Amino acid sequence: MATDPDRIQLRDIEGCFDGVIPPAIATSSAAGEPNVTHLSQLYVVDDGHVGVSNQFFGKTTTNLAENPHAAVLVTDSGTYDTYHLDLHYERTDTEGPLFEELKASIESISSLMQMEDVFALRGVDVYRVLAVRRIAVGAPPS
């Protein structure tokens, strides 16, 4: 299968996943009621999937049960280029290698912030990436 040379791949935007600039995720209920929240970090699972640490999601989880589509805005911390990711929710991992890796990362961050009880990881929401589009081109401050 030939790949489109103009298609943006997750590996092309690695600076968006370094945890420096928090991404925002948008979901909506089946009735179209939107919900937007910031994420601690978005993780690349593989070439076609991203993972989100599910720590505080109430409305987002409810929306995904009704409507599995989501959108995320990510910004490259080096270039300030911003991208829109169209996502499709697939599953929530509550154990396994991905869960353990993110749990260790969250525990490390929460320990530094002395907020261990607040940042407990409930699961890792895994999404299939349907499309990646650049929406804004930025430039780092001089």
Secondary structure, DSSP 4 states (H G I P E B T S, - for coil): -PPPTTSPPGGGGGGGGSSSS--EEEEE-TT--EEEEE-S-EEEEETTEEEEEESS-SHHHHHHHH--EEEEEEE-TTT--EEEEEEEEEEEESSSHHHHHHHHHHHHHHHHTT-TTTS---EEEEEEEEEEEEEE------
